[in-house]
Amino acid sequence: MTKQLRVSLTTTLTLLEQLQGALSAPAGDTPAELSGKDALPLLSTSATALKSQVTKLSLLAITSPFTRSAVGTVLSALNGSVLPSLVTAALLVTPTNHTKAFHAEVHALTKTTLRELASLVTEVQAVAEKTDKAKEGQKKGELSQPEKDTVTVATGRVWDSCDTLIDVAAKGVVGFVIRRVEEWRDLVRDAVEEIEAWDPEEDGDDFFDDLLSDDGEKDTQDEEEEDTEESSAALHAQKKSTLRILKPIAQIYPAIVANRLKGAGDVPCSSRSGIGRLERLMTSLQHIPEHVDEVAGALYEEDLSKCTQYLGKVKRYAMDAVDSVKPTWDVVDAADSPQKEDKFTIWSKMWMNVLDEVSKSLGPANQE
């Protein structure tokens, strides 16, 4: 391996490590010549350029003869422009301009891309070393098929990471929020279906018949069976009231996606108010499936008090989610600006009334 190529490979690996560290550091100042609006176009362009350079690097590595100067040219392009641009784009994605969750997603995906690229460069380094040894021994330096496959697989992982970044950049913050909302929707639907299928009487139907067969214990058995019947009736009632509350709550996910997120474009991200509302929406919608799991667990444990307590929390988060997007996105300050009624606003009022009605069984302490 020539000294120049060795330096280039080492420089690339060192740079990749440093750039990963930069992404893990606290957010710094945005370059004066760039803004948050530049982040996603630059991210897409940089990821596309990286994929192109990686394709060249892979072909050069597995094609005989190994051309050191051509590999060095690709590494120079990566070090000088592609990688700095990619990381600059990721650093321009901030919690303030893009929400905390989207910021975390982009940074995590970018770090994954850098790690996968480091693996590929390490494989290229191994190829270069092998060809050097073969040259010294005047043997053929061609790679075996397994060695070529190793480089190809590493390249594929970088491609996949780049494609994911390009897709995230294309869909933007709102597209990312839609994906998350649909994931939480599926969790709530699955939980509701599981509760619907659950039979409170399934466990231990004949427990006392099998355990207590002695005539002298008949009175005790009768009392136990009466208690069991009362407990079963209470569980059935709790299951029914739980489903009456959870079913309308499950409806808010598709309603919000259809009426407040799809077709919204970049409007929600055009102001601090819009970003704040997206943060509030995601926080509330994320907590709902978490608490629905607690509701289901309490039912199975026959802890009716705990079940009611968590149903109250589910209701409060659902109402907060709907309230966070009740105004249209062009309302800058929902508290001070005049409200415009649309299909979702009208639906949300009807939904609130329905939820209040089915929640009466929770009791006053759990309704607000």
C-alpha positions in Angstrom: 0.0 0.0 0.0 1.4 3.4 -0.9 2.0 5.8 1.9 -0.6 8.2 0.4 -3.4 5.6 0.4 -2.5 4.5 3.9 -2.8 8.1 5.1 -6.1 8.5 3.3 -7.6 5.4 4.8 -6.5 6.3 8.3 -7.7 9.8 7.8 -11.2 8.6 6.8 -11.5 6.3 9.7 -10.3 9.0 12.2 -12.7 11.5 10.6 -15.6 9.1 10.9 -14.9 8.6 14.6 -14.7 12.3 15.2 -17.9 13.0 13.3 -19.8 10.5 15.4 -18.5 12.3 18.4 -19.7 15.6 17.1 -23.2 14.2 16.7 -23.2 13.0 20.3 -22.2 16.4 21.6 -24.7 19.0 22.8 -26.2 21.1 20.0 -24.0 24.1 19.1 -24.5 27.2 17.1 -25.9 27.0 13.6 -23.5 28.3 10.9 -24.5 31.8 10.0 -24.7 31.0 6.3 -27.1 28.1 6.9 -30.4 27.7 8.7 -32.8 24.9 9.8 -34.6 25.1 6.4 -31.4 24.0 4.7 -31.1 20.8 6.8 -33.3 18.3 5.0 -32.4 19.2 1.4 -28.7 19.1 2.4 -29.2 15.8 4.2 -30.8 14.2 1.2 -28.2 15.6 -1.2 -25.3 14.5 1.0 -26.7 11.0 1.6 -27.2 10.6 -2.2 -23.6 11.7 -2.8 -22.4 9.3 -0.1 -24.2 6.4 -1.7 -22.6 7.3 -5.1 -19.1 7.4 -3.7 -19.6 4.2 -1.7 -20.6 2.5 -4.9 -17.4 3.6 -6.6 -15.3 2.5 -3.6 -16.9 -0.9 -3.5 -16.4 -1.6 -7.2 -12.8 -0.4 -7.0 -12.1 -2.7 -4.0 -13.5 -5.9 -5.6 -12.3 -5.3 -9.2 -8.8 -6.5 -10.1 -6.4 -4.9 -10.4 -6.8 -2.9 -7.2 -6.2 0.8 -8.3 -4.8 2.7 -5.4 -5.0 6.1 -7.0 -8.7 5.7 -7.8 -9.5 4.6 -4.3 -7.6 7.6 -2.9 -9.6 9.9 -5.1 -12.9 8.5 -3.7 -11.6 8.8 -0.1 -10.5 12.4 -0.8 -14.1 13.2 -1.9 -15.5 11.6 1.2 -13.2 13.4 3.5 -13.3 16.8 1.9 -16.9 17.3 1.1 -19.4 14.4 1.4 -18.9 13.5 5.1 -18.7 17.1 6.4 -21.8 18.0 4.4 -23.7 15.0 5.8 -22.9 15.8 9.4 -23.5 19.5 8.9 -27.0 18.6 7.7 -27.6 16.4 10.7 -26.4 19.1 13.1 -28.8 21.6 11.4 -31.7 19.4 12.5 -32.4 20.7 16.0 -35.1 20.1 18.6 -36.2 23.8 18.3 -36.8 23.6 14.5 -37.7 20.0 14.0 -39.0 18.5 17.3 -36.9 16.5 19.8 -38.0 13.1 18.4 -37.1 14.0 14.8 -33.7 15.5 15.9 -32.9 12.2 17.8 -34.0 10.1 14.8 -31.8 11.9 12.3 -28.8 12.0 14.6 -29.2 8.2 15.3 -29.6 7.4 11.6 -26.6 9.5 10.7 -24.4 7.9 13.3 -25.5 4.5 12.0 -24.5 5.5 8.5 -21.0 6.6 9.7 -20.5 3.4 11.6 -21.5 1.3 8.5 -19.1 3.4 6.4 -16.3 2.8 8.8 -16.9 -1.0 8.5 -16.7 -0.7 4.7 -13.5 1.4 4.8 -11.9 -1.1 7.1 -12.7 -3.9 4.6 -11.2 -1.8 1.8 -8.1 -1.3 4.0 -7.8 -5.1 4.3 -8.1 -5.5 0.6 -5.3 -3.0 0.1 -3.1 -4.8 2.5 -3.8 -8.1 0.8 -2.9 -6.8 -2.6 0.4 -5.4 -1.2 1.4 -8.7 0.3 0.5 -10.5 -3.0 2.6 -8.0 -4.9 5.5 -8.5 -2.6 5.3 -12.3 -3.0 4.6 -12.0 -6.7 1.3 -13.8 -6.3 -2.1 -12.9 -7.7 -3.9 -10.4 -5.5 -7.4 -11.3 -6.7 -10.0 -11.6 -4.0 -11.9 -14.8 -3.3 -15.6 -14.8 -3.7 -16.2 -14.7 0.1 -13.9 -11.7 0.4 -15.8 -9.9 -2.4 -19.0 -10.8 -0.7 -17.8 -9.2 2.6 -17.2 -5.9 0.8 -20.5 -6.1 -1.0 -22.4 -6.8 2.2 -20.7 -3.9 3.9 -21.6 -1.7 1.0 -25.2 -2.8 1.1 -25.5 -1.8 4.7 -24.2 1.7 3.9 -26.7 1.9 1.0 -29.6 1.0 3.3 -28.6 3.6 5.8 -28.3 6.3 3.0 -31.7 5.3 1.6 -33.3 5.6 5.1 -31.8 9.1 5.5 -33.0 10.1 2.1 -36.5 8.8 2.9 -36.6 10.6 6.2 -35.5 13.9 4.6 -38.1 13.5 1.8 -41.0 12.9 4.2 -39.8 15.6 6.6 -40.9 16.2 10.2 -44.6 15.8 9.5 -44.0 12.5 7.7 -42.0 11.3 10.6 -44.8 12.3 13.0 -47.3 10.4 10.9 -45.2 7.2 11.0 -44.9 7.4 14.8 -48.7 8.2 15.2 -49.5 5.1 13.1 -47.2 3.0 15.2 -49.0 4.1 18.4 -52.4 3.6 16.7 -51.5 0.0 16.0 -50.4 -0.6 19.6 -53.7 0.7 20.9 -55.8 -1.3 18.4 -53.9 -4.5 19.3 -54.5 -3.8 23.0 -58.3 -3.2 22.4 -58.6 -6.4 20.4 -56.8 -8.3 23.1 -59.1 -7.0 25.8 -62.1 -7.8 23.6 -61.0 -11.4 23.2 -60.2 -11.8 26.9 -62.7 -13.8 29.0 -62.7 -13.0 32.7 -64.1 -16.5 33.4 -61.4 -18.4 31.4 -59.1 -19.0 34.4 -60.2 -21.5 37.0 -63.8 -22.1 36.1 -63.9 -25.4 38.0 -61.3 -24.6 40.5 -63.5 -25.0 43.6 -65.3 -28.0 42.2 -62.0 -29.8 41.9 -60.5 -28.6 45.1 -63.5 -28.9 47.4 -65.4 -32.2 47.0 -66.0 -33.1 50.7 -69.6 -32.7 51.8 -68.4 -31.0 55.0 -67.0 -28.2 53.0 -70.2 -27.6 50.9 -71.1 -24.4 52.7 -67.7 -22.9 52.3 -67.8 -23.9 48.7 -71.1 -22.2 48.1 -69.8 -19.0 49.7 -66.7 -19.1 47.6 -68.7 -19.7 44.4 -70.9 -16.7 45.3 -67.9 -14.5 45.8 -66.5 -15.8 42.5 -69.7 -15.0 40.7 -69.7 -11.5 42.1 -66.1 -11.0 41.1 -66.7 -12.3 37.7 -69.7 -10.0 37.2 -67.6 -7.0 38.3 -64.8 -8.0 35.9 -67.3 -8.3 33.0 -68.7 -4.9 33.9 -65.2 -3.4 34.1 -64.2 -4.9 30.8 -67.4 -3.5 29.1 -66.8 0.0 30.5 -63.1 -0.2 29.6 -63.9 -1.0 26.0 -66.5 1.8 25.8 -63.8 4.3 26.7 -60.9 2.8 24.7 -62.7 2.4 21.4 -63.4 6.2 20.9 -59.9 6.9 22.1 -58.5 4.6 19.4 -60.3 6.7 16.8 -58.3 9.8 17.4 -55.2 8.4 15.7 -56.6 8.0 12.2 -58.7 11.2 12.6 -55.6 13.3 13.5 -53.5 11.8 10.7 -56.2 12.3 8.1 -57.3 15.8 9.2 -54.3 17.5 10.7 -51.1 15.8 9.4 -51.6 14.5 5.9 -51.4 17.4 3.5 -50.1 19.7 6.1 -46.7 20.0 4.4 -44.1 22.1 6.2 -46.7 24.5 7.7 -46.6 23.0 11.2 -42.8 23.5 11.2 -42.9 27.1 10.1 -43.3 28.5 13.6 -42.2 27.8 17.2 -45.9 27.5 18.0 -46.4 24.7 15.4 -43.3 22.8 16.6 -44.6 23.1 20.2 -48.0 21.7 19.2 -46.3 18.8 17.4 -44.2 18.1 20.5 -47.4 18.1 22.7 -49.3 15.9 20.3 -46.5 13.3 20.1 -46.0 13.3 23.9 -49.7 12.7 24.5 -50.2 10.1 21.8 -47.2 8.1 22.9 -48.3 7.9 26.5 -51.7 6.5 25.6 -50.5 2.9 24.5 -48.2 2.9 27.5 -51.1 3.4 29.9 -53.5 1.2 27.9 -51.0 -1.6 28.6 -51.4 -0.8 32.3 -55.2 -0.9 31.9 -55.0 -4.4 30.4 -52.6 -5.6 33.0 -54.9 -4.4 35.8 -57.9 -6.1 34.3 -56.0 -9.4 34.1 -54.9 -9.0 37.7 -58.5 -8.2 38.7 -57.3 -4.8 40.1 -60.3 -2.7 39.2 -59.1 0.4 41.1 -55.8 0.4 39.2 -57.7 -0.2 35.9 -59.9 2.8 36.6 -57.0 5.0 37.6 -55.1 4.3 34.3 -58.3 4.7 32.2 -58.5 8.2 33.7 -54.9 8.9 32.6 -55.6 7.5 29.1 -58.6 9.7 28.8 -56.6 12.8 29.9 -53.8 12.2 27.4 -56.3 11.5 24.6 -58.2 14.8 25.3 -54.9 16.7 25.4 -53.8 15.2 22.1 -57.0 16.3 20.4 -56.9 19.7 22.0 -53.3 20.2 20.8 -54.4 20.1 17.2 -57.9 21.4 17.4 -56.9 24.7 15.8 -55.7 24.6 12.2 -52.0 25.0 11.6 -52.3 28.5 10.3 -53.4 29.7 13.8 -50.1 31.0 15.2 -51.3 31.2 18.8 -54.2 29.1 19.7 -54.9 31.0 22.9 -55.1 34.5 21.4 -56.1 34.0 17.7 -59.6 33.6 16.4 -60.6 30.0 15.9 -61.6 28.6 12.5 -64.0 25.7 12.5 -63.4 22.9 10.0 -64.3 19.2 9.8 -61.9 18.2 12.5 -62.9 20.9 14.9 -66.6 19.9 14.6 -65.6 16.2 15.0 -63.5 16.9 18.0 -66.4 18.5 19.9 -68.6 15.5 19.2 -65.8 13.2 20.2 -65.3 15.0 23.5 -69.0 14.7 24.3 -69.0 11.0 23.5 -65.9 10.4 25.7 -67.4 12.4 28.6 -70.5 10.3 28.4 -68.8 6.9 28.3 -66.4 8.0 31.0 -69.0 8.5 33.7 -68.2 5.1 35.2 -64.7 6.3 36.1 -65.9 8.5 38.8 -65.2 12.3 39.3 -61.6 11.9 40.4 -60.6 10.2 37.2 -62.6 12.2 34.7 -60.6 15.4 34.7 
